[in-house]
Amino acid sequence: MTTIDIASLGGESGEPAPDSPGEQKEITGRSPTQIAFSRLRKDKLAIVNVCIIVFIVLCAVLAPVITTYWPWGELSTKPNFLLLDPATGNTMPIVGPPNYGFTPDHPLGVAPSTGTDNMAFLLYGLRTDMMIGLVATMFTMFIGIVLGLMSGFSRGLLDRVITFFIDVFLCFPFLIGAISLAPIITSRFATNEQALTRAQIISLIFILVFFGWMGLARLIRGYVISLREREFVQAAMVLGAPTGRILFKELLPNMAGPIIVSLSLTLPAFISAEAVLSFLGIGITGSPSLGQMIQNATAYYSSYPLYLYAPVFVLLILVITLNLLGDSVRDAFDPGTRR
């Protein structure tokens, strides 16, 4: 009878075969969110966008620190930096551009109207815009997610009521609401400049949230309707799980992708909306903002183009970067749409 050496099956050295149980690697599962973030880490465009956004956020957050330790960082007006131009009748800066060379004390020059350093105003304006956009986005996400979950999971009167309000608010023009609310706030707090600035910021956040939650709510509602008949939801209902647990523990984690994409697209939209409203004079007037700086610079677009192009360029880079990051996040969570 022929005998077979079992050890020889693994090789001449007698080691176990590579596919033996002792050599098998442990297999660990990954959630869809972990897979998406793994794709994002391999996306070079997404990494570049994240670095740019982090740099802009740091400049905005550290604006008080930067303007304290840099010689050009004073936000107060400096009339002695201005000189009346008899040809045009405008006051033009006597330091820095457009008529003088660049100086490290004022790399973007000073404002022709007040003498305020443009770099300091730009940093504080960026800080104001990002704060308003981020706060409004967080409130919008919360309201849209909660109402979308409730509307999609319920099948009766509550769903019809929430859907009705979504349709009504979608029909109401955003700009008309902002224009009608601004004069009321201005007349109510006109005597107190500090209170007026605070009221303008709060009202602007309220307007953005009031007219911004419907799209996300409708999106979440559609996802919930497609998921509520799935086996894991039915099993949780059969086991007697509370409705809140089903909504926030079972359904919500399965919608991380569309929520993150909506977040990355809502934030730049709100930042742009704040700049547009401030440019029209119905947004922030008592605190620095990019829209206010653009509005002040439009009168000097031909004689002092840098005064106008600097805030426009920063706003353009911020919005484009956030939108490109949103596209990368969408592609990571939905490989079927990858470019």
GIMOCOR-V174244 format. One record per residue. N is the residue number from 1. OMEGA is omega in degrees with one decimal (none if undefined). Layout:
((N OMEGA) (N OMEGA))
//
This chain:
((1 -179.5) (2 179.0) (3 -178.8) (4 176.9) (5 -177.2) (6 -177.8) (7 -177.5) (8 179.5) (9 179.5) (10 -179.2) (11 -177.3) (12 -176.9) (13 179.6) (14 179.5) (15 -179.4) (16 177.9) (17 -177.4) (18 -178.0) (19 178.1) (20 -177.8) (21 -177.7) (22 -176.6) (23 -178.7) (24 178.6) (25 179.2) (26 -178.7) (27 179.1) (28 179.1) (29 177.5) (30 178.7) (31 177.0) (32 178.7) (33 178.1) (34 177.7) (35 -179.5) (36 179.3) (37 174.9) (38 176.0) (39 -179.7) (40 -180.0) (41 178.4) (42 -179.3) (43 -176.8) (44 179.4) (45 178.8) (46 179.3) (47 178.4) (48 179.2) (49 178.4) (50 179.3) (51 179.1) (52 -179.7) (53 179.0) (54 178.4) (55 179.5) (56 179.4) (57 178.3) (58 177.3) (59 -179.8) (60 -178.0) (61 -176.9) (62 179.9) (63 178.4) (64 179.3) (65 -179.3) (66 -177.5) (67 176.7) (68 -173.1) (69 175.9) (70 -176.9) (71 -178.6) (72 -169.2) (73 178.2) (74 -178.5) (75 -178.6) (76 180.0) (77 -178.8) (78 -178.9) (79 -179.2) (80 175.4) (81 -172.9) (82 177.9) (83 -179.2) (84 176.9) (85 -176.7) (86 -178.6) (87 -177.8) (88 -176.6) (89 179.5) (90 173.9) (91 -177.6) (92 -178.6) (93 177.1) (94 174.5) (95 176.8) (96 -179.5) (97 9.9) (98 -173.3) (99 -177.2) (100 -178.2) (101 178.6) (102 179.0) (103 179.9) (104 178.0) (105 -179.3) (106 -173.9) (107 177.2) (108 -179.0) (109 178.9) (110 -177.9) (111 -179.4) (112 -175.2) (113 -174.6) (114 -175.0) (115 178.2) (116 179.5) (117 -175.5) (118 179.2) (119 178.7) (120 179.2) (121 179.3) (122 -179.7) (123 178.9) (124 176.4) (125 175.9) (126 178.4) (127 179.2) (128 -178.2) (129 -178.6) (130 177.1) (131 179.4) (132 180.0) (133 -178.5) (134 179.7) (135 179.2) (136 179.1) (137 -179.7) (138 177.7) (139 179.5) (140 179.2) (141 -179.0) (142 -178.3) (143 -178.9) (144 -179.3) (145 -177.6) (146 -178.8) (147 177.2) (148 176.6) (149 -179.5) (150 -178.2) (151 -177.6) (152 -176.7) (153 178.4) (154 -175.4) (155 -172.6) (156 -174.6) (157 -177.3) (158 178.5) (159 -179.6) (160 -179.9) (161 -179.4) (162 178.2) (163 177.8) (164 179.7) (165 176.4) (166 -179.8) (167 -179.7) (168 -178.5) (169 177.3) (170 -179.8) (171 -175.9) (172 -177.4) (173 -179.5) (174 -174.9) (175 178.8) (176 177.7) (177 179.1) (178 -179.1) (179 -178.7) (180 -177.3) (181 -175.4) (182 179.9) (183 179.0) (184 -179.4) (185 -179.0) (186 -179.9) (187 -177.9) (188 -175.6) (189 -175.4) (190 -176.1) (191 -177.3) (192 -175.1) (193 -179.7) (194 177.9) (195 178.4) (196 178.9) (197 178.6) (198 179.8) (199 178.7) (200 179.7) (201 -179.5) (202 -179.2) (203 178.9) (204 175.9) (205 179.5) (206 -179.7) (207 -179.9) (208 179.7) (209 -175.8) (210 -177.8) (211 -174.5) (212 -173.3) (213 -169.4) (214 -178.5) (215 178.5) (216 179.0) (217 178.8) (218 178.4) (219 -180.0) (220 178.2) (221 179.3) (222 178.3) (223 -179.8) (224 179.2) (225 179.7) (226 -177.1) (227 -170.9) (228 177.9) (229 179.7) (230 -173.3) (231 -175.9) (232 176.6) (233 179.0) (234 178.4) (235 178.3) (236 178.0) (237 178.6) (238 179.1) (239 177.0) (240 178.9) (241 178.2) (242 -179.0) (243 179.1) (244 178.8) (245 179.5) (246 -177.0) (247 -170.0) (248 179.1) (249 -177.6) (250 -174.5) (251 -173.4) (252 179.3) (253 179.6) (254 179.1) (255 -179.8) (256 -178.9) (257 -180.0) (258 179.0) (259 179.4) (260 177.7) (261 178.5) (262 177.0) (263 -177.2) (264 178.8) (265 -179.7) (266 -178.4) (267 177.7) (268 177.9) (269 179.6) (270 177.3) (271 177.4) (272 179.6) (273 178.4) (274 179.4) (275 179.7) (276 -179.2) (277 177.6) (278 176.9) (279 178.7) (280 178.7) (281 -179.9) (282 178.4) (283 -179.9) (284 178.3) (285 -176.8) (286 -179.1) (287 -179.1) (288 176.1) (289 -179.6) (290 177.7) (291 177.7) (292 178.7) (293 177.8) (294 178.3) (295 179.7) (296 -174.2) (297 -176.9) (298 -179.8) (299 -176.9) (300 -173.7) (301 -178.3) (302 -177.7) (303 -177.0) (304 -174.4) (305 -179.5) (306 178.9) (307 179.6) (308 -172.9) (309 -177.0) (310 178.7) (311 178.4) (312 -179.8) (313 179.5) (314 179.0) (315 179.1) (316 179.7) (317 -178.3) (318 -176.8) (319 179.8) (320 -179.2) (321 178.6) (322 178.7) (323 176.5) (324 176.1) (325 175.9) (326 176.5) (327 178.9) (328 178.0) (329 178.2) (330 179.4) (331 -179.4) (332 -178.9) (333 179.8) (334 -175.8) (335 -179.9) (336 -179.2) (337 -175.2) (338 -178.6) (339 none))
//
